[in-house]
């Protein structure tokens, strides 16, 4: 059976290969006839990107000739093109690619079937009228406690015509308005002046403009000094303490409409900005408060936008003190007894900030013990310290006391010492009397006991 199959496959092999190739060609022909390559026209809207490119160099643009829409041809298989519409294409004009300050090439890309359809290579352009953007400049000082707010100019575009050597030197057009002593909004008609890149005024006698005057509006705002309110979040590690926040400047001046400023007394910086989680040292940070200003309020001086902040964090220390036992009060003592402390001091270990521990004197520590129900003899009692909230006791401290009968305590010892002194003085006195008795009156020596002299009759 196998031999027959091999013989059949190898018999007329060349003819069979030719048949396969012919079938493939025939299939391609049928496919191309049924789904031929064709071309179709589409229209889409142009998206302008990097619009700040011109405004940053003082230029203003206008789209002309309705060139913000573009029509183009696309080629590809009919099956793909029939399923595509205008929204399946993206047209972009990048202002950074502007040519001669009057047109921008448009790049068209399909958003679907990108590998199966092709956009015609013809370059389309976005046509622009580019002129100098008129900026507003003020001179003079407004009335005290006021500030200059938003400025506007109308129209905003100045088209300059004249010799190319002069026009090419134009860097900006400025409309200047005087605000000296003003406290209310200003509107004035101003003649724009041209300047080169070095700030020198350009002689415009050989130039012509599309406008001669522009209307300038200047808003005059009130000012107010407000405080800053920093908040914190997060938990410090054990043994560390948050001491507070230091920041500079501590106040900033803001400007705005009177109705808005009347409701603003401080600027709150949210707690997420200063996260203390697991901090083991001071946190130093520069915070830009611009985004936290209330609506309708701006900074009078933009240099105050960044605030230098230091969050003070200090580690706790442990330190031992020799507390005088004389500073300990015994509570609930039976009236029949006195308390004697067996040592002049007791050692206590405290935890707190280094700066606070440095200022603490052992002699200022006080405490108490509870001796309720205790009878005569020695006892070990827990010491309760009268501590300020900024200190904590590291471990329980005990003190040993001797409960003695009333009158035999410290006061009794003193009486015994006084009695001893009196007995000594009494003995000295008795010795003196004895000497006087032996010497007799007037200090005459007495005769020996063995020779008694009888008196005369």
C-alpha positions as CSV (number, residue, x, y, z in Angstrom):
1,X,0.0,0.0,0.0
2,X,2.8,2.4,1.0
3,X,4.7,1.7,-2.2
4,X,1.6,2.4,-4.3
5,X,1.1,5.8,-2.5
6,X,4.8,6.8,-3.0
7,X,4.6,5.8,-6.7
8,X,1.4,7.8,-7.2
9,X,3.0,10.9,-5.6
10,X,6.2,10.8,-7.6
11,X,4.5,9.9,-10.9
12,X,4.3,13.0,-13.1
13,X,5.7,15.2,-10.3
14,X,6.5,18.1,-12.5
15,X,3.0,18.3,-13.8
16,X,1.6,18.3,-10.3
17,X,3.9,21.2,-9.2
18,X,2.8,23.2,-12.2
19,X,-0.8,22.6,-11.3
20,X,-0.3,23.9,-7.8
21,X,1.5,27.1,-9.0
22,X,-1.3,27.7,-11.5
23,X,-3.9,27.3,-8.8
24,X,-2.1,29.9,-6.6
25,X,-1.9,32.4,-9.4
26,X,-5.5,31.8,-10.3
27,X,-6.5,32.5,-6.6
28,X,-4.5,35.8,-6.5
29,X,-6.1,36.9,-9.7
30,X,-9.6,36.1,-8.4
31,X,-8.8,38.0,-5.2
32,X,-7.5,41.0,-7.0
33,X,-10.5,41.1,-9.3
34,X,-12.9,40.8,-6.3
35,X,-10.9,43.2,-3.9
36,X,-8.8,45.4,-6.2
37,X,-6.5,48.2,-5.0
38,X,-8.1,51.6,-5.3
39,X,-7.9,55.3,-4.2
40,X,-10.4,57.2,-2.1
41,X,-10.6,60.9,-0.9
42,X,-11.0,61.9,2.7
43,X,-11.4,65.2,4.6
44,X,-10.5,65.8,8.2
45,X,-9.9,68.7,10.7
46,X,-6.3,69.8,11.4
47,X,-5.1,69.8,15.0
48,X,-2.6,72.5,15.9
49,X,0.1,71.5,18.3
50,X,2.8,73.6,20.3
51,X,0.7,76.7,20.1
52,X,2.9,78.3,22.7
53,X,5.9,78.3,20.3
54,X,4.7,81.6,18.7
55,X,3.3,83.3,21.8
56,X,6.6,82.7,23.7
57,X,8.4,84.7,21.1
58,X,5.8,87.5,21.1
59,X,3.9,86.4,17.9
60,X,0.3,85.9,17.2
61,X,-1.3,83.8,14.4
62,X,-4.5,83.5,12.5
63,X,-5.6,80.6,10.3
64,X,-6.5,81.8,6.9
65,X,-8.3,80.3,3.8
66,X,-10.1,77.7,5.9
67,X,-6.9,75.7,5.9
68,X,-7.8,74.1,9.3
69,X,-9.4,71.4,7.3
70,X,-7.5,69.2,4.8
71,X,-8.6,67.0,1.9
72,X,-6.3,64.1,0.8
73,X,-6.2,60.9,-1.1
74,X,-5.7,57.4,0.4
75,X,-4.9,54.2,-1.6
76,X,-5.3,50.6,-0.5
77,X,-7.5,47.6,-0.9
78,X,-11.1,48.4,-1.5
79,X,-12.2,46.2,1.4
80,X,-10.2,48.4,3.8
81,X,-11.1,51.8,2.3
82,X,-14.8,51.0,2.4
83,X,-14.6,50.5,6.1
84,X,-12.8,53.8,6.8
85,X,-14.2,57.3,7.4
86,X,-12.9,60.8,7.9
87,X,-12.5,60.2,11.7
88,X,-10.1,57.4,11.0
89,X,-7.3,59.9,10.1
90,X,-5.4,62.4,12.2
91,X,-4.0,65.6,10.7
92,X,-1.4,67.5,12.8
93,X,0.2,70.9,12.2
94,X,3.2,71.5,14.6
95,X,3.9,75.2,14.9
96,X,7.5,74.5,15.7
97,X,7.8,73.4,12.0
98,X,6.5,76.8,10.7
99,X,8.0,77.9,7.4
100,X,8.6,81.6,6.6
101,X,6.1,82.5,9.4
102,X,3.2,81.9,7.1
103,X,2.6,78.1,6.7
104,X,3.0,74.9,8.6
105,X,3.2,71.4,6.9
106,X,0.4,69.0,7.9
107,X,1.2,65.4,8.8
108,X,-1.6,62.9,8.1
109,X,-1.7,59.5,9.6
110,X,-4.4,56.7,9.5
111,X,-5.6,55.6,12.9
112,X,-6.8,52.2,11.4
113,X,-5.3,49.7,9.0
114,X,-2.1,51.7,9.1
115,X,-0.1,48.9,7.4
116,X,-2.7,48.3,4.6
117,X,-3.5,51.8,3.4
118,X,-1.3,54.7,2.2
119,X,-1.8,58.4,2.3
120,X,-0.8,60.3,-0.8
121,X,2.7,61.9,-0.5
122,X,1.5,65.3,-1.5
123,X,2.3,67.9,1.3
124,X,-0.6,69.9,2.6
125,X,-0.1,73.2,4.6
126,X,-1.9,75.1,7.3
127,X,-1.8,78.7,6.1
128,X,-1.3,81.4,8.8
129,X,-1.2,85.2,9.2
130,X,1.5,85.8,11.8
131,X,1.9,89.2,13.4
132,X,3.4,90.7,16.5
133,X,1.4,90.2,19.7
134,X,0.9,93.4,21.4
135,X,1.9,93.3,25.1
136,X,0.8,95.7,27.8
137,X,3.2,97.7,29.9
138,X,2.5,100.0,32.8
139,X,4.4,102.9,34.1
140,X,4.0,104.7,37.4
141,X,2.8,103.4,40.8
142,X,-0.8,102.7,41.8
143,X,-2.2,104.1,45.0
144,X,-1.0,102.5,48.3
145,X,-2.5,99.1,49.3
146,X,-3.4,98.5,45.6
147,X,-1.8,96.4,42.9
148,X,-2.0,95.9,39.1
149,X,-4.2,92.9,38.1
150,X,-5.0,91.5,34.7
151,X,-4.2,93.6,31.6
152,X,-5.7,93.2,28.1
153,X,-5.4,94.8,24.7
154,X,-7.7,94.8,21.7
155,X,-6.9,94.0,19.0
156,X,-4.0,91.7,20.0
157,X,-2.4,91.4,16.6
158,X,-0.3,94.1,14.9
159,X,0.7,93.5,11.2
160,X,3.8,95.4,10.2
161,X,4.6,96.1,6.5
162,X,7.7,97.8,5.1
163,X,11.3,97.2,4.2
164,X,12.4,93.6,5.1
165,X,15.6,94.9,6.7
166,X,13.5,96.9,9.2
167,X,10.6,94.4,9.7
168,X,13.0,91.6,10.5
169,X,14.4,93.6,13.5
170,X,11.0,93.8,15.2
171,X,11.0,91.7,18.3
172,X,7.8,93.0,20.1
173,X,5.1,95.6,20.1
174,X,4.2,97.3,23.4
175,X,1.3,99.4,24.4
176,X,2.2,101.5,27.5
177,X,-0.4,103.0,29.9
178,X,0.3,105.3,32.9
179,X,-1.2,104.1,36.2
180,X,0.3,106.6,38.6
181,X,-1.9,107.1,41.7
182,X,-4.7,105.0,40.3
183,X,-7.1,103.0,42.6
184,X,-9.7,102.0,40.0
185,X,-9.7,100.0,36.7
186,X,-8.3,101.9,33.7
187,X,-9.2,101.8,30.0
188,X,-7.2,103.9,27.6
189,X,-6.4,104.3,23.9
190,X,-2.7,103.7,23.2
191,X,-0.4,103.8,20.2
192,X,1.8,100.6,20.1
193,X,5.5,101.1,19.9
194,X,7.9,98.6,18.3
195,X,11.2,97.4,19.9
196,X,14.1,95.2,18.8
197,X,15.5,92.3,20.8
198,X,17.8,94.6,22.7
199,X,14.9,96.7,23.9
200,X,15.6,99.7,21.6
201,X,12.7,101.5,20.0
202,X,12.4,101.0,16.2
203,X,11.8,104.0,14.0
204,X,8.4,103.3,12.3
205,X,8.4,106.2,9.7
206,X,9.0,103.7,6.9
207,X,6.6,101.1,8.2
208,X,2.8,100.8,7.9
209,X,0.4,99.0,10.3
210,X,-3.0,97.5,10.0
211,X,-4.1,99.5,13.1
212,X,-2.9,102.8,14.7
213,X,-4.4,102.6,18.2
214,X,-5.3,99.9,20.6
215,X,-7.6,99.9,23.6
216,X,-5.8,98.8,26.8
217,X,-7.6,97.8,29.9
218,X,-5.9,97.5,33.3
219,X,-7.6,96.1,36.4
220,X,-6.6,97.7,39.8
221,X,-6.8,95.3,42.7
222,X,-6.7,95.5,46.5
223,X,-3.8,93.9,48.5
224,X,-3.8,92.1,51.9
225,X,-1.2,90.4,54.1
226,X,-2.2,86.9,55.1
227,X,-0.6,84.2,57.2
228,X,0.3,80.7,56.2
229,X,-1.2,77.6,57.7
230,X,0.9,74.4,57.3
231,X,-0.6,71.0,58.2
232,X,1.1,67.7,58.6
233,X,0.2,64.0,58.3
234,X,1.8,60.7,59.1
235,X,3.1,59.0,62.3
236,X,6.6,59.2,63.5
237,X,8.6,56.2,64.7
238,X,8.6,55.4,68.4
239,X,11.1,57.6,70.3
240,X,10.7,60.6,68.0
241,X,8.7,63.7,68.6
242,X,7.3,66.4,66.3
243,X,8.2,69.8,67.7
244,X,6.7,72.2,65.1
245,X,7.3,74.0,61.8
246,X,9.6,76.8,61.0
247,X,9.1,78.6,57.6
248,X,10.0,81.8,55.8
249,X,8.4,84.1,55.0
250,X,5.7,83.7,57.6
251,X,3.3,86.0,55.8
252,X,2.7,86.8,52.2
253,X,0.9,89.6,50.4
254,X,-1.9,88.7,48.0
255,X,-4.1,90.7,45.6
256,X,-7.6,90.4,44.4
257,X,-11.0,92.0,44.3
258,X,-12.2,93.5,47.7
259,X,-15.1,91.1,48.0
260,X,-12.7,88.1,47.6
261,X,-10.0,89.4,49.9
262,X,-12.5,90.0,52.7
263,X,-13.0,86.3,53.0
264,X,-9.3,85.4,53.0
265,X,-7.2,85.6,56.2
266,X,-4.8,82.7,55.7
267,X,-3.5,80.3,53.1
268,X,-3.8,76.6,54.1
269,X,-1.2,74.2,52.7
270,X,-2.8,70.6,52.8
271,X,-1.3,68.0,55.1
272,X,-0.3,65.7,52.2
273,X,2.5,68.2,51.4
274,X,4.3,67.5,54.7
275,X,4.2,63.7,55.4
276,X,6.0,62.8,58.6
277,X,5.7,59.0,58.2
278,X,8.8,57.3,59.5
279,X,10.8,60.5,59.6
280,X,13.9,60.3,61.9
281,X,15.3,63.8,61.3
282,X,14.2,67.3,60.4
283,X,12.3,67.6,57.1
284,X,13.5,70.5,54.9
285,X,11.4,71.4,51.9
286,X,10.6,74.2,49.5
287,X,6.9,74.5,49.0
288,X,5.3,76.4,46.1
289,X,2.1,77.8,47.5
290,X,0.8,79.1,44.2
291,X,-1.6,76.2,43.6
292,X,-3.0,76.6,47.1
293,X,-4.2,80.2,46.7
294,X,-8.0,80.7,46.9
295,X,-9.9,81.3,43.6
296,X,-9.6,84.9,42.6
297,X,-6.4,85.6,44.6
298,X,-2.8,85.9,43.3
299,X,0.5,86.8,44.9
300,X,1.4,90.4,44.9
301,X,5.1,89.4,44.6
302,X,5.7,86.2,42.7
303,X,9.1,85.8,44.5
304,X,7.0,84.9,47.6
305,X,5.7,81.8,45.9
306,X,8.3,79.4,47.3
307,X,8.4,79.0,51.0
308,X,11.3,77.4,52.8
309,X,9.9,75.0,55.4
310,X,11.7,73.1,58.2
311,X,9.7,70.5,60.1
312,X,11.4,70.0,63.5
313,X,11.8,66.4,64.6
314,X,13.8,65.4,67.6
315,X,14.7,62.0,69.1
316,X,13.9,61.1,72.7
317,X,16.8,60.3,75.1
318,X,16.9,58.5,78.5
319,X,18.7,59.9,81.5
320,X,19.0,59.0,85.2
321,X,18.5,61.5,88.0
322,X,19.3,61.2,91.8
323,X,16.0,62.5,93.3
324,X,16.1,63.5,97.0
325,X,13.9,61.4,99.1
326,X,13.1,64.5,101.1
327,X,10.9,65.5,98.1
328,X,8.7,62.4,98.5
329,X,5.4,62.7,100.4
330,X,4.0,59.7,102.2
331,X,0.3,59.3,101.9
332,X,-2.3,57.4,104.0
333,X,0.2,57.0,106.9
334,X,-1.3,55.7,110.2
335,X,-1.2,58.5,112.8
336,X,0.7,56.2,115.2
337,X,3.7,55.9,112.9
338,X,6.5,58.0,111.3
339,X,8.3,57.2,108.0
340,X,12.1,57.1,107.7
341,X,13.8,56.8,104.3
342,X,16.8,54.5,104.3
343,X,18.6,56.6,101.6
344,X,19.0,60.3,101.0
345,X,18.3,59.8,97.2
346,X,16.5,57.5,94.9
347,X,17.5,56.9,91.2
348,X,14.8,57.6,88.6
349,X,15.2,57.2,84.8
350,X,13.3,59.6,82.6
351,X,12.7,59.8,78.8
352,X,12.3,63.1,77.0
353,X,13.8,65.5,74.6
354,X,17.5,66.2,75.1
355,X,16.9,70.0,75.4
356,X,14.2,69.4,78.1
357,X,16.4,66.9,80.0
358,X,19.3,69.3,80.0
359,X,17.1,71.9,81.8
360,X,15.7,69.5,84.4
361,X,17.2,69.6,87.9
362,X,17.0,66.5,90.1
363,X,16.2,68.7,93.1
364,X,13.0,69.9,91.4
365,X,11.6,66.3,91.1
366,X,8.8,65.5,93.5
367,X,6.7,62.3,94.1
368,X,4.6,60.4,96.5
369,X,4.2,56.9,98.0
370,X,1.2,55.2,99.4
371,X,1.8,53.5,102.8
372,X,-1.8,52.7,103.7
373,X,-2.2,49.7,106.0
374,X,1.6,49.4,106.6
375,X,2.8,48.5,110.1
376,X,6.1,48.9,111.8
377,X,9.1,47.7,109.9
378,X,10.8,48.1,106.5
379,X,8.8,48.2,103.3
380,X,9.5,48.6,99.6
381,X,7.0,51.0,98.0
382,X,6.3,52.1,94.4
383,X,7.2,55.7,93.8
384,X,4.7,57.9,91.9
385,X,6.5,60.8,90.3
386,X,4.8,64.2,89.6
387,X,6.0,64.5,86.0
388,X,5.4,67.1,83.4
389,X,3.8,65.8,80.3
390,X,7.0,66.2,78.3
391,X,8.7,63.5,80.4
392,X,7.9,59.8,80.9
393,X,9.2,57.4,83.5
394,X,11.2,54.6,81.8
395,X,10.6,51.9,84.4
396,X,8.8,51.6,87.7
397,X,10.8,53.0,90.6
398,X,10.6,51.8,94.2
399,X,11.9,53.3,97.5
400,X,12.6,51.5,100.8
401,X,11.1,53.0,103.9
402,X,11.1,52.2,107.6
403,X,7.8,52.6,109.5
404,X,8.6,53.4,113.1
405,X,6.5,54.4,116.1
406,X,5.6,58.0,116.4
407,X,8.2,60.0,118.2
408,X,11.0,57.5,117.5
409,X,11.7,58.6,114.0
410,X,13.9,61.4,113.0
411,X,12.5,63.7,115.7
412,X,13.1,61.1,118.4
413,X,16.7,60.6,117.3
414,X,17.3,64.3,117.7
415,X,15.8,64.3,121.2
416,X,18.1,61.4,122.2
417,X,21.1,63.4,120.9
418,X,20.0,66.5,122.9
419,X,19.5,64.3,126.0
420,X,23.0,62.9,125.6
421,X,24.4,66.4,125.4
422,X,22.5,67.5,128.6
423,X,23.8,64.4,130.5
424,X,27.3,65.2,129.5
425,X,26.9,68.8,130.7
426,X,25.3,67.5,134.0
427,X,28.3,65.2,134.7
428,X,30.7,68.1,134.1
429,X,28.7,70.3,136.5
430,X,28.8,67.6,139.2
431,X,32.5,67.2,138.9
432,X,32.9,71.0,139.4
433,X,30.7,70.9,142.5
434,X,32.8,68.1,143.9
435,X,35.9,70.1,143.5
436,X,34.4,73.1,145.2
437,X,33.2,70.9,148.1
438,X,36.7,69.5,148.5
439,X,38.4,72.9,148.6
440,X,35.9,74.4,151.1
441,X,34.8,78.0,151.4
442,X,37.1,80.7,150.3
443,X,39.3,78.2,148.6
444,X,41.3,77.2,151.7
445,X,42.5,73.6,151.6
446,X,41.0,71.2,154.1
447,X,43.3,69.3,156.5
448,X,44.0,65.6,156.0
449,X,41.4,63.3,157.4
450,X,43.9,61.8,159.9
451,X,44.6,65.1,161.9
452,X,41.5,66.5,163.4
453,X,41.9,69.7,165.4
454,X,39.7,70.2,168.3
455,X,38.3,73.7,169.0
456,X,39.4,75.6,172.1
457,X,37.0,75.9,175.1
